[in-house]
Amino acid sequence: MAKRYADNSHEWSELLARHRALLLCLTNSTTRTPLTLIACDWDPPDLGAGEAPSIIPNASFWRRARVLSDAATGEDSGADSFWVAWYPSVESLTPLLAHCAEEEADVVIVDETLSWIYHPYPGGVDVIAATGAIRDDLRGRFAHWRPLG
């Protein structure tokens, strides 16, 4: 059975090592690849009230998007705020990846070519690869990490 949250220091080390391994694979093992992070605050009352700026101190406000709760009626349910930050390397993301694993941050990470998207969350990660071949290679390389069933 897959676990959603790490319970001890060994599990935390393993979780962060897996994130780093996947990101290094995506960046072709280049530890100094600049990475862009986009974070979302779901419907904060104002820009200062969201969690992203407190968790990601170097984040800059990027944009706010209106959210329609009912597409048929056009009823507005608020607006989400998006923040962007730049990181110089995979290693520099470690504290942020821990926040994602604790459900304290919702982010996507991309490289400067936008050839992949990395979305970490508690208990896993979604990777959108540039091609089916890259996706299949990742699936094969890290098959032992995937939950059974």
Backbone hydrogen bonds, N-H to C=O, Kabsch-Sander energy under -0.5 kcal/mol:
donor,donor_aa,acceptor,acceptor_aa,energy
12,W,8,N,-2.3
13,S,9,S,-2.5
14,E,10,H,-2.3
15,L,11,E,-2.6
16,L,12,W,-2.5
17,A,13,S,-2.2
18,R,14,E,-2.3
19,H,15,L,-2.0
20,R,16,L,-2.4
21,A,17,A,-2.5
22,L,18,R,-2.5
23,L,19,H,-2.7
24,L,20,R,-2.8
25,C,21,A,-2.0
26,L,22,L,-2.4
27,T,23,L,-2.0
28,N,25,C,-1.4
29,S,24,L,-4.8
30,T,27,T,-1.0
31,T,29,S,-0.9
33,T,30,T,-1.2
35,L,87,Y,-3.2
36,T,110,V,-2.9
37,L,85,A,-3.1
38,I,108,V,-2.7
39,A,83,W,-2.6
40,C,106,D,-2.0
41,D,81,S,-2.8
42,W,40,C,-0.5
43,D,41,D,-0.9
49,A,46,D,-1.7
50,G,46,D,-0.5
50,G,47,L,-0.6
54,S,51,E,-0.8
55,I,51,E,-2.0
56,I,52,A,-3.0
59,A,56,I,-2.3
60,S,84,V,-3.2
62,W,82,F,-2.9
63,R,82,F,-1.4
65,A,80,D,-2.6
67,V,78,G,-3.0
69,S,67,V,-0.6
69,S,75,E,-1.8
70,D,75,E,-1.1
74,G,70,D,-2.5
75,E,70,D,-0.8
77,S,67,V,-2.8
78,G,67,V,-0.6
80,D,65,A,-2.6
81,S,41,D,-2.2
82,F,63,R,-3.1
83,W,39,A,-2.6
84,V,60,S,-2.7
85,A,37,L,-2.1
87,Y,35,L,-3.0
90,V,31,T,-1.0
93,L,90,V,-1.8
94,T,91,E,-1.6
97,L,93,L,-2.5
98,A,94,T,-1.7
99,H,95,P,-1.6
100,C,96,L,-2.2
101,A,97,L,-2.1
102,E,98,A,-1.1
103,E,100,C,-1.5
104,E,99,H,-2.9
105,A,99,H,-0.7
107,V,105,A,-0.5
108,V,38,I,-2.1
109,I,118,Y,-2.6
110,V,36,T,-2.7
112,E,34,P,-0.7
114,L,111,D,-1.3
117,I,128,I,-2.0
118,Y,109,I,-2.4
119,H,126,D,-3.0
121,Y,124,G,-2.5
123,G,4,R,-0.5
124,G,121,Y,-2.3
126,D,119,H,-2.1
128,I,117,I,-2.6
129,A,127,V,-0.7
135,R,131,T,-2.1
136,D,132,G,-2.7
137,D,133,A,-2.2
138,L,134,I,-2.4
139,R,135,R,-2.6
140,G,136,D,-2.2
141,R,137,D,-2.8
142,F,138,L,-2.3
143,A,140,G,-1.0
145,W,142,F,-1.9
146,R,142,F,-0.6
146,R,143,A,-1.0
